Amino acid sequence: MKFRGWIEHDGHILTRPEIESVTPAYLQKCGGEFFLQTKLFTARDHYGIMPGPAPAGVISFSNEELPIHPEVPDLSLEDAVREAVRLRAEDRSEAAVVTLSGGVDSTLIAVLADLPCIAVGFSDSHDLAAAADAADRLNLRLNVCEITEDDIEEALPTLLRILPAVTAMDIEIGLAGYFIGRAANHFGAEKILTGQAADELFGGYARYGRSPNLRSDLAKDFLGLASQRARDAAAAGCFGVWYSMPYMDERVIKASRKFSDDELVKGDLRKIALRKVAEKYLPEDIAWKHKKAMQYGTGTTTALKRIAKKNGCSDINEYARKIRSSHTDVF
């Protein structure tokens, strides 16, 4: 049997003996983040969060496929988030950390998980300052990993080779994810709890404030998370680590769909429902502050543009092409 990750049913994390004897009919109703291969079948979790050579949400036999649809209770958003974090923090099969940027999404997870945290960015970056502030005020265990332009130049050939799609945004975000994976590995972790998907579930992007059909836009962006997960898994996988996503828990997704548009986004206020939960656990200014996207908060985008210009390139895409042409041995 090949297995990585964790499997749960009705809030119970399956033990190794239970996984070894699990039947496909039972597994169809299970949640978790896992890749499982037995002599009879191969299976991967519902949303394909755990990387693996199998389609997401499917139990595959030699001539048959069965869908995986986790059965979860109908919970309040607060209870759903608490349970999603609890399951991921209590799974002790692999050492885990929380990636902390100081924003509401990651800080809420960090407080509920009570795991060591990592923060990545340039020395003067927004995310390092915000993470340090949150850790100090909430008594979180924080490990900081500063990155430099030399780090970026060293990482780019590898990153460009393994990214599923190579756009400027994929490179910028992929770099941040690469260094998060490196930091997790450096501090002995194999699993990284992250706040990803909160924006797409609760309306975190500024453009949602202008949306004529918020639910339609959220649904479309939620589907687009699959390609983001592939990118991020590739970057973190360079160091043998993987992302665990509490906000992608079926309980949280189910709870997020109960809210009206105004309970999610109203004027300049976004992710209102999640922030109302967070303010029970975090200082008000952290629960309600807006934060830069990861590629800007860590400083990787600014540094990458600066490096591209230094190498005689007009933009990031041209610089990527230049790297590819000068590293033909690995492309």
C-alpha positions in Angstrom: 0.0 0.0 0.0 1.2 3.5 -0.9 -0.3 6.3 1.2 0.3 9.9 2.1 -1.8 12.4 3.9 -4.8 11.7 6.2 -8.3 10.4 5.9 -11.3 11.2 8.1 -14.9 10.3 8.4 -17.4 12.2 10.6 -14.5 13.9 12.4 -12.5 10.8 13.1 -9.0 10.5 11.6 -8.5 7.0 10.3 -5.6 5.0 11.8 -3.1 3.2 9.7 -4.8 -0.2 10.3 -8.2 1.4 9.4 -6.7 2.8 6.2 -5.2 -0.6 5.3 -8.7 -2.2 5.5 -10.8 0.6 4.2 -13.4 -0.4 1.5 -14.2 1.8 -1.5 -17.8 2.1 -0.4 -16.6 3.6 2.9 -13.9 5.7 1.3 -16.5 7.4 -1.0 -17.9 9.2 2.1 -14.5 10.2 3.5 -12.8 13.6 3.7 -9.2 14.5 4.3 -6.2 15.1 2.0 -4.7 11.9 0.7 -3.3 9.8 -2.0 -3.9 6.0 -1.5 -2.9 3.1 -3.7 -3.7 -0.5 -2.9 -3.6 -3.7 -4.9 -7.2 -3.1 -5.8 -7.6 0.6 -6.4 -6.1 4.1 -6.4 -7.8 7.1 -4.7 -7.2 10.8 -4.2 -9.1 13.2 -2.0 -12.2 15.1 -3.3 -10.4 18.3 -4.3 -7.1 16.8 -5.2 -5.2 18.7 -2.5 -2.7 15.9 -2.0 -0.5 15.6 -5.1 -0.5 12.2 -6.7 -0.8 10.3 -10.0 -4.6 10.0 -9.9 -7.6 12.2 -10.7 -9.0 14.2 -7.9 -12.1 12.9 -6.1 -12.1 9.4 -7.7 -11.5 5.8 -6.6 -10.1 4.1 -9.7 -10.2 0.3 -10.4 -9.0 -1.4 -13.5 -12.3 -0.9 -15.3 -14.4 1.3 -13.0 -14.4 4.6 -11.2 -16.3 5.7 -8.1 -16.7 9.3 -7.0 -15.6 10.6 -3.6 -18.1 12.9 -1.9 -17.4 13.5 1.8 -20.4 13.4 4.1 -20.2 16.4 6.6 -22.6 17.9 9.1 -24.2 21.3 8.6 -22.2 23.6 10.9 -21.9 27.3 11.6 -18.9 28.9 9.9 -17.1 29.2 13.2 -17.6 25.5 14.0 -16.7 24.5 10.5 -13.4 26.4 10.5 -12.5 25.2 14.0 -13.1 21.6 13.0 -11.2 21.9 9.7 -8.2 23.3 11.5 -8.5 20.7 14.3 -8.4 17.8 12.0 -5.3 19.1 10.2 -3.5 20.0 13.3 -4.2 16.7 15.1 -3.0 14.6 12.1 0.4 13.7 13.4 1.5 11.5 10.5 3.8 14.3 9.3 5.3 17.3 11.1 3.4 20.5 10.3 3.7 24.3 10.3 1.4 27.2 9.4 2.5 29.7 6.9 1.8 33.1 8.5 1.6 36.4 6.6 -0.2 38.4 9.3 -3.5 38.6 7.4 -6.8 37.3 8.7 -6.8 34.0 6.8 -3.5 32.7 8.0 -3.6 34.2 11.4 -6.9 32.6 12.3 -5.6 29.2 11.3 -2.4 29.8 13.3 -4.2 30.7 16.5 -6.6 27.7 16.1 -3.9 25.2 15.1 -1.4 26.0 17.8 1.5 24.8 15.5 4.8 26.5 14.8 4.6 29.2 12.1 6.8 30.2 9.3 7.0 33.5 7.5 8.8 34.2 4.3 9.8 37.4 2.5 12.5 40.0 1.9 13.8 41.7 5.0 11.8 44.8 4.5 8.7 43.1 3.2 5.1 43.7 4.4 4.5 40.1 5.2 7.5 39.6 7.5 6.5 42.8 9.5 2.9 41.7 9.7 3.7 38.2 10.7 6.1 39.3 13.4 3.5 41.7 14.8 0.8 39.0 14.8 3.1 36.4 16.4 4.2 38.9 19.1 0.7 39.9 20.0 -0.8 36.4 19.9 2.1 34.5 21.4 2.7 32.4 18.2 5.9 30.4 17.6 7.4 32.1 14.5 10.3 31.0 12.4 11.4 33.7 9.9 13.0 32.9 6.5 14.4 36.0 4.7 15.0 35.7 1.0 17.3 37.7 -1.3 17.6 38.4 -5.0 20.4 35.8 -5.2 17.9 33.3 -3.9 15.4 34.2 -6.6 18.1 34.0 -9.4 19.1 30.6 -8.1 15.6 29.2 -7.8 14.2 30.4 -11.2 15.6 27.7 -13.5 14.2 25.0 -11.3 10.9 26.7 -10.9 10.4 27.4 -14.6 11.1 23.8 -15.3 8.4 22.4 -13.0 5.6 25.0 -13.1 2.5 23.6 -15.0 1.9 27.1 -16.5 4.5 29.9 -17.0 2.9 33.3 -16.8 4.3 36.3 -15.0 1.8 35.7 -12.2 2.5 32.0 -11.9 6.2 32.8 -11.6 5.7 35.5 -9.0 3.4 33.4 -6.8 5.3 30.2 -7.6 8.5 31.8 -6.2 6.8 32.7 -3.0 5.5 29.2 -2.7 8.9 27.8 -3.5 10.5 29.7 -0.6 7.7 28.7 1.7 8.3 25.1 0.9 12.1 25.6 1.4 11.4 27.2 4.8 9.1 24.4 5.9 11.7 21.8 5.0 14.4 23.8 6.7 12.4 23.8 10.0 11.6 20.0 9.7 8.0 20.1 8.4 6.4 18.1 5.7 3.0 19.7 5.8 2.1 23.4 5.5 -1.3 24.7 6.7 -2.2 27.6 4.5 -5.0 30.2 4.2 -5.6 29.6 0.5 -9.1 29.5 -0.9 -10.5 32.0 1.7 -10.6 34.8 -0.9 -12.6 32.6 -3.4 -15.0 31.4 -0.8 -15.7 34.6 1.1 -15.1 37.3 -1.4 -11.6 38.6 -0.7 -10.6 40.2 -3.9 -11.3 43.9 -4.6 -13.0 43.2 -7.8 -15.8 41.4 -5.9 -17.0 44.8 -4.7 -17.9 45.6 -8.3 -19.4 42.2 -9.2 -22.9 42.3 -10.6 -23.2 38.6 -9.7 -21.1 37.7 -6.8 -22.1 34.1 -6.4 -21.3 33.4 -10.1 -17.9 35.0 -9.8 -17.1 33.1 -6.6 -18.1 29.8 -8.2 -16.0 30.5 -11.3 -12.9 31.5 -9.2 -13.4 28.4 -6.9 -13.2 26.1 -10.0 -10.0 28.0 -11.0 -8.3 27.0 -7.7 -7.5 23.6 -9.2 -4.8 25.1 -11.5 -3.5 27.2 -8.6 -3.2 24.1 -6.4 -1.2 22.4 -9.2 1.2 25.3 -9.4 1.6 25.6 -5.6 2.0 21.8 -5.2 4.8 21.8 -7.8 6.7 24.6 -6.1 6.4 23.1 -2.6 7.1 19.7 -3.9 10.6 20.7 -4.8 11.3 20.3 -1.0 9.1 17.2 -0.4 6.4 19.2 1.4 2.7 19.7 0.6 0.0 22.3 1.4 -2.9 21.4 3.7 -5.9 23.7 3.3 -8.5 24.1 6.1 -10.6 26.5 4.0 -11.0 23.7 1.4 -12.6 21.5 4.0 -16.1 20.5 2.8 -17.5 21.7 6.1 -16.2 25.2 5.5 -17.2 25.2 1.8 -20.8 24.2 2.8 -20.9 26.9 5.5 -19.7 29.6 3.1 -22.6 29.0 0.8 -25.2 30.0 3.4 -24.3 33.7 3.3 -26.0 36.4 1.3 -23.9 38.7 -0.9 -24.0 41.5 1.7 -22.8 39.1 4.4 -19.7 38.5 2.3 -19.0 41.8 0.5 -20.3 45.2 1.2 -18.6 48.3 -0.3 -15.0 48.2 0.6 -15.5 45.5 3.2 -14.7 42.0 2.0 -14.7 38.5 3.6 -17.1 40.0 6.2 -18.4 36.6 7.4 -15.0 35.2 7.9 -13.8 38.4 9.6 -16.7 38.2 12.1 -15.6 34.8 13.1 -11.9 35.9 13.3 -12.6 38.8 15.5 -13.5 36.4 18.3 -9.9 35.1 18.2 -7.8 37.9 16.9 -7.3 41.6 17.7 -9.8 43.7 15.8 -7.3 45.4 13.5 -5.9 42.1 12.4 -9.3 40.6 11.8 -10.4 43.5 9.6 -7.3 44.8 7.9 -6.8 44.3 4.2 -3.5 42.6 3.1 -1.4 42.6 0.0 -1.4 39.5 -2.2 1.4 37.0 -1.3 3.6 37.9 -4.3 3.5 41.6 -3.3 3.5 41.0 0.5 6.7 38.9 0.3 8.4 41.3 -2.0 9.1 38.7 -4.7 7.3 40.6 -7.5 9.2 43.8 -6.9 12.5 41.9 -6.7 11.8 39.9 -9.8 11.0 43.0 -11.9 14.3 44.5 -10.6 16.3 41.4 -11.5 14.7 41.3 -15.0 15.6 44.9 -15.7 19.2 44.3 -14.4 19.4 41.4 -17.0 18.3 43.7 -19.8 14.7 42.4 -20.0 11.6 44.6 -20.3 9.4 42.4 -18.1 9.2 39.1 -16.2 8.0 37.1 -19.2 11.0 38.2 -21.3 13.4 37.3 -18.4 11.8 33.9 -18.1 12.3 33.3 -21.8 16.0 34.3 -21.4 16.5 31.9 -18.6 15.0 29.1 -20.6 17.2 29.8 -23.6 20.3 29.8 -21.4 19.4 26.6 -19.6 18.6 24.3 -22.5 20.0 21.4 -20.6 17.1 21.4 -18.1 14.3 22.5 -20.4 
